[in-house]
Amino acid sequence: MSSELLAPLDLAFWHLESAGHPMHLGALAFFAPASTPAPEARPGDRVLGLLADRAAAIPRLRMRVRDVLLPVGGAAWMVAKDFDVRRHVHHIRLPGGDFTTEATAIAGELMERPLERGLPPWEMWLLTGADEGEGGAGPFAVLVKLHHALADGMRAVTIGAGIFDEIADARRVGVRRARPVPPRSWLPGPGKVAGFARNRIEELGRAVDIGASVVRASRFDPRGMPALSAGSSGTRRLVTAVLDLEDVQRVRKVAGGTANDVLLATVAGAMRRWMGDRSERLPVADPRALVPVSRRRPGSPSGSGNKFSAYLVQLPVSDPDPRSRLDAVRIAMDRNKAAGPSRGAGALAVLADQLPPLAHRFGAPLAQGAARILFDVLVTSVPLPRSALSLGGCPLREVYPMAPLARGQSLAIAMSTYGGQVHVGLVADGKAVPDLDRLAHGLKEELAELLDLSLAL
């Protein structure tokens, strides 16, 4: 049976999970009707069949996690002998009403549920309207859930893209398959022992250096934004927002920096507006955003598992000037890039990748509460293919990424760019942040003000 040891960072996500804090990523994709309706009486069955067939053809989705004897505390990906795709692909017919609103609401509820750990850790949900029109007469949506141990954002896109017509067709026409990689040896031979020991000593040195950087950057301040430090209820709510990518680029051309700088400043401004609506006092210490960055080299194979670090950015919520907030974010991000991804609290992922399996198994209960002292909100950007995508001839219209909530966190913001738009998925604890819609609306208001200020220059 083919097998592959979980990398240390993947193992960390596997052990960090709890019933109230599932560690899976998500994406909610909305599809428009096909230009030519399908002839089936129940077209939902056709789309469901496509999802099942294409998911079953992705080798990574047939793997489950199993404990191993060596290394001590480790685990490995192994092919599930009893794999049945029907246990992972499901269909929900929503009642009448606004389909987008209903699909978004049910997606938030489905994100609350942890994935079953004895199975390959993923699910797909087909969401259709009551009229069963998704084969050509009406829209439909697909929710994808992947455990964070299986993939980071970039890898999740690579795996999830296999359901689309364009990628599935390319595979079917005969792209040469790579030779299977033999399983990693769990018992190194005598000739490798010395090299193994030398590498572990070097890794320990790097871990100590990175760990010191993480500790120096950590902070616990109870005077922050109340909504971001509220107790967890285990509930999840999803709210979406759409921003115009052209507006983001216009602001960037005037202010400098990157499009991601503009989006981070937009988040900061939206939070300030949100607090004003709540009649909250501005925090003594501005909230800190954890911004994941990929450690994959450009052009290299996507590989498996997680390969990322993160930058830590103080969101200038207390600054009343939108342009000044954008300048502050740009300067902070430039400083992070100059220091590199192995410095600051955001390097916790790099540190986790240096620790032995046993440390993750027994240290997870302690690490679960660490997020609160490291950052206040997660803000991540997930890259998507630039080409148009479709499923069963139905064009992809919108896709909203979703990030997990760590213990002590009540809000995570994920963004992706597709079709000239920035799709924002805001995931929050349903009870801690009942007014999530207002924060989503604040994103649009803030970008509009930044654009007006830029055009006036």
C-alpha positions as CSV (number, residue, x, y, z in Angstrom):
1,M,0.0,0.0,0.0
2,S,1.4,3.4,-0.9
3,S,2.0,5.7,2.0
4,E,3.5,9.1,2.9
5,L,4.4,10.5,6.2
6,L,2.6,13.7,7.3
7,A,5.0,16.6,7.3
8,P,5.4,18.3,10.7
9,L,3.2,21.3,9.8
10,D,0.4,19.0,8.5
11,L,0.6,16.9,11.6
12,A,0.3,20.1,13.7
13,F,-3.0,20.9,12.0
14,W,-4.2,17.4,12.4
15,H,-3.7,17.5,16.2
16,L,-4.8,21.1,16.6
17,E,-8.4,20.2,15.7
18,S,-11.2,20.0,18.2
19,A,-14.9,19.5,18.0
20,G,-15.5,23.3,18.4
21,H,-12.6,24.3,16.2
22,P,-12.4,22.1,13.1
23,M,-9.3,22.7,11.0
24,H,-10.7,22.5,7.5
25,L,-10.5,25.0,4.6
26,G,-13.5,25.7,2.5
27,A,-14.7,27.3,-0.8
28,L,-18.2,28.1,-1.9
29,A,-18.5,28.3,-5.7
30,F,-21.6,29.6,-7.5
31,F,-22.3,28.4,-11.1
32,A,-24.5,30.1,-13.7
33,P,-26.9,28.0,-15.8
34,A,-25.5,26.3,-18.9
35,S,-26.2,27.9,-22.2
36,T,-27.7,24.7,-23.5
37,P,-29.9,22.9,-20.9
38,A,-29.2,19.3,-20.2
39,P,-31.9,16.8,-21.4
40,E,-32.0,14.9,-18.0
41,A,-35.2,15.1,-16.0
42,R,-33.3,15.6,-12.8
43,P,-30.1,17.5,-13.9
44,G,-28.9,17.7,-10.3
45,D,-28.1,14.0,-10.5
46,R,-25.9,14.7,-13.5
47,V,-23.9,17.4,-11.7
48,L,-23.6,15.2,-8.6
49,G,-22.3,12.4,-10.7
50,L,-19.7,14.6,-12.3
51,L,-18.5,15.8,-8.9
52,A,-18.3,12.2,-7.6
53,D,-16.5,10.9,-10.7
54,R,-14.0,13.7,-10.9
55,A,-13.3,13.7,-7.1
56,A,-12.7,9.9,-7.2
57,A,-10.2,10.4,-9.9
58,I,-8.0,12.7,-7.8
59,P,-5.5,10.3,-6.0
60,R,-5.0,12.6,-3.1
61,L,-8.7,12.5,-2.2
62,R,-8.4,8.7,-1.7
63,M,-5.9,9.0,1.2
64,R,-6.7,8.9,4.9
65,V,-4.5,9.6,8.0
66,R,-3.3,6.7,10.1
67,D,-1.0,6.6,13.1
68,V,2.4,4.9,12.6
69,L,4.9,3.3,15.0
70,L,7.8,5.2,13.6
71,P,8.6,8.0,13.9
72,V,7.1,8.1,17.4
73,G,4.0,10.2,17.4
74,G,3.9,10.4,13.7
75,A,1.1,9.6,11.2
76,A,1.0,8.8,7.5
77,W,-1.3,9.2,4.5
78,M,-2.5,5.8,3.3
79,V,-4.8,4.8,0.5
80,A,-8.2,4.0,2.0
81,K,-9.0,0.4,0.9
82,D,-12.7,0.9,1.4
83,F,-12.9,4.3,-0.2
84,D,-16.4,5.2,-1.4
85,V,-16.8,8.6,-2.9
86,R,-20.5,8.5,-2.1
87,R,-19.6,9.0,1.6
88,H,-18.0,12.4,0.7
89,V,-20.2,13.9,-2.0
90,H,-23.6,15.0,-0.9
91,H,-26.6,16.9,-2.3
92,I,-28.9,19.4,-0.6
93,R,-32.0,20.9,-2.2
94,L,-32.7,24.2,-0.7
95,P,-36.2,25.6,-0.3
96,G,-37.6,28.4,-2.4
97,G,-36.4,32.0,-1.9
98,D,-33.1,33.8,-2.6
99,F,-30.8,31.0,-3.7
100,T,-27.6,32.8,-3.0
101,T,-28.6,33.8,0.5
102,E,-29.8,30.3,1.3
103,A,-26.7,28.7,-0.1
104,T,-24.4,31.0,1.8
105,A,-26.3,30.4,5.1
106,I,-26.2,26.6,4.8
107,A,-22.5,26.7,3.8
108,G,-21.8,28.5,7.1
109,E,-23.6,25.7,9.0
110,L,-21.8,23.0,7.1
111,M,-18.5,24.6,8.0
112,E,-19.2,24.0,11.7
113,R,-19.1,20.2,11.3
114,P,-15.7,18.5,11.7
115,L,-14.7,16.1,9.0
116,E,-14.8,12.4,10.0
117,R,-11.3,11.5,10.9
118,G,-11.5,7.8,9.9
119,L,-12.2,8.7,6.3
120,P,-10.2,10.7,3.7
121,P,-10.7,14.2,5.2
122,W,-12.8,16.1,2.7
123,E,-16.3,16.7,1.6
124,M,-18.2,18.2,-1.3
125,W,-21.8,19.5,-1.1
126,L,-23.9,20.2,-4.2
127,L,-26.5,22.9,-3.3
128,T,-29.4,23.3,-5.7
129,G,-32.7,25.2,-5.7
130,A,-36.0,23.6,-5.2
131,D,-36.7,23.7,-9.0
132,E,-33.8,21.3,-9.7
133,G,-32.7,23.7,-12.4
134,E,-28.9,23.4,-12.1
135,G,-28.4,21.4,-15.2
136,G,-29.2,24.4,-17.4
137,A,-32.3,26.2,-16.2
138,G,-31.0,27.7,-12.9
139,P,-27.9,28.3,-10.8
140,F,-26.3,25.9,-8.3
141,A,-23.4,26.0,-5.9
142,V,-20.7,23.6,-4.7
143,L,-19.2,23.7,-1.2
144,V,-15.7,22.1,-0.9
145,K,-14.2,21.2,2.5
146,L,-10.6,20.1,2.8
147,H,-8.8,19.4,6.0
148,H,-5.8,21.8,6.6
149,A,-3.6,18.8,7.1
150,L,-4.3,17.9,3.5
151,A,-3.5,21.2,1.9
152,D,-2.8,24.9,2.4
153,G,-4.6,27.4,0.3
154,M,-2.5,27.0,-2.9
155,R,-2.5,23.2,-2.7
156,A,-6.3,23.2,-2.0
157,V,-6.8,25.1,-5.3
158,T,-4.8,22.5,-7.1
159,I,-6.8,19.7,-5.7
160,G,-10.2,21.4,-6.0
161,A,-9.5,22.4,-9.6
162,G,-9.9,18.8,-10.6
163,I,-13.6,19.0,-10.6
164,F,-13.8,21.7,-13.3
165,D,-14.4,20.7,-17.0
166,E,-11.2,22.3,-18.2
167,I,-8.8,20.5,-15.9
168,A,-10.8,17.2,-16.0
169,D,-10.7,17.2,-19.8
170,A,-7.0,17.9,-19.9
171,R,-6.4,14.9,-17.7
172,R,-8.6,12.7,-19.8
173,V,-6.9,13.4,-23.1
174,G,-3.7,11.8,-21.9
175,V,-1.3,14.0,-20.0
176,R,1.6,11.8,-19.1
177,R,1.4,10.6,-15.5
178,A,4.3,10.9,-13.3
179,R,5.8,7.7,-11.9
180,P,4.5,6.9,-8.5
181,V,6.8,8.0,-5.7
182,P,7.9,5.1,-3.5
183,P,7.0,5.3,0.2
184,R,9.3,7.1,2.5
185,S,11.5,4.9,4.6
186,W,10.6,5.1,8.3
187,L,13.8,3.2,9.3
188,P,16.9,4.9,7.7
189,G,19.7,2.7,6.9
190,P,23.1,2.9,8.7
191,G,24.6,5.1,6.1
192,K,21.9,7.8,6.7
193,V,22.1,7.9,10.5
194,A,24.9,10.4,10.7
195,G,23.4,12.7,8.1
196,F,20.0,12.4,9.9
197,A,21.5,13.4,13.2
198,R,23.4,16.3,11.7
199,N,20.2,17.5,10.0
200,R,18.3,17.3,13.3
201,I,20.9,19.4,15.1
202,E,20.7,22.0,12.3
203,E,16.9,22.0,12.5
204,L,16.9,22.3,16.2
205,G,19.1,25.4,15.9
206,R,16.7,26.9,13.4
207,A,13.8,26.1,15.6
208,V,15.3,27.8,18.6
209,D,16.0,30.9,16.5
210,I,12.5,31.0,15.0
211,G,10.9,30.3,18.3
212,A,12.7,33.2,19.9
213,S,11.4,35.5,17.2
214,V,7.9,34.2,17.7
215,V,8.0,34.8,21.5
216,R,9.4,38.4,21.0
217,A,6.5,39.3,18.7
218,S,3.8,37.7,20.8
219,R,1.4,39.9,22.7
220,F,-1.7,39.5,24.8
221,D,-3.8,42.6,25.2
222,P,-7.3,42.3,26.6
223,R,-8.1,45.9,25.6
224,G,-8.5,45.0,21.9
225,M,-11.7,44.8,19.9
226,P,-14.3,42.9,22.0
227,A,-15.8,41.1,18.9
228,L,-12.4,39.6,18.1
229,S,-11.8,38.3,21.6
230,A,-15.2,37.0,22.4
231,G,-15.6,33.5,23.7
232,S,-16.2,30.7,21.2
233,S,-19.6,29.2,20.7
234,G,-18.6,26.6,18.1
235,T,-21.0,28.1,15.6
236,R,-20.0,29.4,12.2
237,R,-21.5,32.0,9.9
238,L,-20.4,32.9,6.4
239,V,-21.0,36.3,4.8
240,T,-19.6,37.2,1.4
241,A,-18.6,40.5,-0.3
242,V,-17.6,41.3,-3.9
243,L,-15.0,44.0,-4.7
244,D,-14.1,45.3,-8.1
245,L,-10.5,44.3,-9.0
246,E,-10.2,47.3,-11.3
247,D,-10.9,49.6,-8.4
248,V,-8.3,47.9,-6.3
249,Q,-5.7,48.3,-9.1
250,R,-6.6,52.0,-9.6
251,V,-5.9,52.7,-5.9
252,R,-2.7,50.7,-6.1
253,K,-1.4,52.7,-9.1
254,V,-1.8,55.9,-7.2
255,A,-0.7,54.8,-3.7
256,G,2.0,52.3,-4.7
257,G,2.6,49.0,-3.1
258,T,0.6,45.9,-4.0
259,A,-3.1,45.0,-4.5
260,N,-2.8,43.0,-1.3
261,D,-1.7,46.1,0.5
262,V,-4.9,47.9,-0.7
263,L,-7.0,45.0,0.4
264,L,-5.5,44.9,3.9
265,A,-6.0,48.6,4.2
266,T,-9.6,48.1,3.1
267,V,-10.1,45.5,5.9
268,A,-8.6,48.0,8.4
269,G,-11.0,50.7,7.3
270,A,-14.0,48.3,7.3
271,M,-13.2,47.3,10.9
272,R,-13.1,51.0,11.9
273,R,-16.5,51.6,10.3
274,W,-17.8,48.4,11.9
275,M,-16.7,49.6,15.4
276,G,-18.4,52.9,14.8
277,D,-21.7,51.2,14.0
278,R,-21.3,49.2,17.2
279,S,-20.6,52.4,19.2
280,E,-17.4,50.8,20.4
281,R,-14.4,52.8,21.6
282,L,-11.3,52.4,19.4
283,P,-9.0,49.8,20.8
284,V,-5.9,50.9,22.8
285,A,-3.8,48.5,20.7
286,D,-4.7,48.1,17.0
287,P,-5.7,44.6,16.0
288,R,-3.0,42.4,14.5
289,A,-3.7,40.5,11.3
290,L,-1.9,37.2,10.4
291,V,-1.3,37.2,6.6
292,P,-0.2,33.8,5.3
293,V,2.5,33.7,2.6
294,S,3.5,30.7,0.5
295,R,6.9,29.1,0.9
296,R,6.5,27.3,-2.5
297,R,9.1,28.4,-5.1
298,P,7.7,29.8,-8.3
299,G,7.5,27.1,-11.0
300,S,8.0,24.2,-8.5
301,P,5.6,21.4,-8.2
302,S,2.7,22.1,-5.9
303,G,3.5,19.0,-3.8
304,S,1.4,17.9,-0.9
305,G,0.6,19.3,2.4
306,N,1.3,22.8,3.8
307,K,4.2,25.0,2.8
308,F,3.7,28.5,4.2
309,S,4.7,31.0,6.7
310,A,2.9,34.3,7.6
311,Y,3.5,38.0,8.1
312,L,2.1,39.9,11.1
313,V,0.5,43.3,10.3
314,Q,-0.9,45.8,12.7
315,L,-4.2,47.0,11.1
316,P,-4.3,50.8,11.7
317,V,-7.9,50.9,12.9
318,S,-7.3,53.9,15.1
319,D,-6.1,56.1,12.3
320,P,-9.0,58.2,10.9
321,D,-7.3,58.9,7.5
322,P,-7.9,56.2,4.8
323,R,-4.8,57.2,2.8
324,S,-2.7,57.2,6.0
325,R,-4.0,53.7,6.8
326,L,-3.0,52.5,3.4
327,D,0.5,54.0,3.8
328,A,0.9,52.3,7.2
329,V,-0.1,48.9,5.8
330,R,2.3,49.2,2.9
331,I,5.2,50.2,5.1
332,A,4.5,47.3,7.5
333,M,4.3,44.8,4.6
334,D,7.5,46.1,3.1
335,R,9.2,45.7,6.5
336,N,7.9,42.1,6.8
337,K,9.1,41.2,3.3
338,A,12.6,42.6,4.1
339,A,12.8,40.6,7.3
340,G,11.6,37.4,5.6
341,P,9.0,34.8,6.5
342,S,11.1,33.3,9.4
343,R,10.7,36.3,11.7
344,G,7.9,37.5,14.0
345,A,4.9,35.7,15.3
346,G,3.8,34.8,11.8
347,A,6.8,32.4,11.6
348,L,4.9,30.0,13.9
349,A,4.1,27.8,10.9
350,V,7.8,27.6,10.1
351,L,8.6,26.7,13.7
352,A,5.9,24.0,13.6
353,D,7.7,22.5,10.6
354,Q,10.9,22.1,12.6
355,L,9.4,20.2,15.5
356,P,9.3,16.3,15.8
357,P,6.0,14.5,15.6
358,L,5.8,13.7,19.3
359,A,5.9,17.4,20.1
360,H,2.8,18.0,18.0
361,R,0.9,15.1,19.5
362,F,1.5,16.2,23.1
363,G,1.9,19.9,22.5
364,A,-1.4,20.5,20.6
365,P,-3.5,21.2,23.8
366,L,-1.0,23.9,24.7
367,A,-0.7,25.3,21.2
368,Q,-4.5,25.5,20.7
369,G,-4.7,28.6,22.9
370,A,-1.6,30.3,21.4
371,A,-3.4,32.0,18.5
372,R,-5.0,34.6,20.7
373,I,-1.7,35.9,21.9
374,L,-0.2,35.9,18.5
375,F,-2.8,37.6,16.3
376,D,-6.4,38.9,16.4
377,V,-7.7,38.1,12.9
378,L,-6.6,36.0,9.9
379,V,-6.6,37.7,6.5
380,T,-5.5,35.5,3.6
381,S,-5.5,35.7,-0.2
382,V,-6.0,32.5,-2.1
383,P,-4.7,32.4,-5.8
384,L,-7.1,31.1,-8.4
385,P,-6.6,30.2,-12.1
386,R,-7.0,33.2,-14.4
387,S,-8.8,31.2,-17.1
388,A,-12.6,30.8,-17.1
389,L,-13.8,27.6,-15.5
390,S,-17.0,25.6,-15.7
391,L,-18.6,22.5,-14.3
392,G,-20.8,20.4,-16.6
393,G,-20.9,23.2,-19.1
394,C,-22.1,25.7,-16.4
395,P,-19.7,28.6,-16.0
396,L,-18.2,29.5,-12.7
397,R,-19.6,32.8,-11.6
398,E,-18.2,33.4,-8.1
399,V,-16.0,31.5,-5.6
400,Y,-15.6,32.5,-2.0
401,P,-12.7,30.9,0.0
402,M,-13.2,30.2,3.7
403,A,-10.5,29.9,6.4
404,P,-10.8,28.0,9.7
405,L,-11.1,29.7,13.1
406,A,-8.4,28.8,15.7
407,R,-9.3,28.7,19.3
408,G,-9.6,32.2,20.7
409,Q,-10.4,33.6,17.2
410,S,-13.8,34.8,16.2
411,L,-13.2,36.1,12.6
412,A,-11.2,35.0,9.6
413,I,-11.2,36.8,6.2
414,A,-10.2,35.0,3.0
415,M,-10.1,36.6,-0.5
416,S,-9.7,35.3,-4.0
417,T,-9.6,37.0,-7.4
418,Y,-11.6,35.6,-10.3
419,G,-13.3,37.1,-13.4
420,G,-12.3,40.7,-12.6
421,Q,-13.6,40.6,-9.0
422,V,-12.3,40.0,-5.6
423,H,-14.5,37.6,-3.8
424,V,-14.3,37.9,0.0
425,G,-15.4,35.1,2.4
426,L,-15.9,36.2,6.0
427,V,-16.2,33.4,8.5
428,A,-17.0,34.2,12.1
429,D,-18.3,32.7,15.2
430,G,-22.0,33.0,14.8
431,K,-22.7,34.3,18.3
432,A,-19.6,36.4,18.8
433,V,-20.1,38.3,15.6
434,P,-23.9,38.5,14.8
435,D,-23.4,41.6,12.7
436,L,-21.0,40.2,10.2
437,D,-23.1,41.6,7.3
438,R,-22.1,45.1,8.5
439,L,-18.4,44.4,8.3
440,A,-18.9,43.0,4.8
441,H,-20.7,46.2,3.7
442,G,-17.9,48.2,5.3
443,L,-15.4,46.6,2.9
444,K,-17.3,48.1,-0.1
445,E,-17.6,51.5,1.6
446,E,-13.9,51.7,2.4
447,L,-12.7,50.7,-1.1
448,A,-15.1,53.3,-2.6
449,E,-13.6,56.0,-0.4
450,L,-10.1,54.9,-1.2
451,L,-10.9,55.1,-4.9
452,D,-12.5,58.5,-4.6
453,L,-9.4,59.8,-2.8
454,S,-7.1,58.3,-5.4
455,L,-9.1,59.8,-8.3
456,A,-9.0,63.2,-6.7
457,L,-5.2,63.3,-6.7
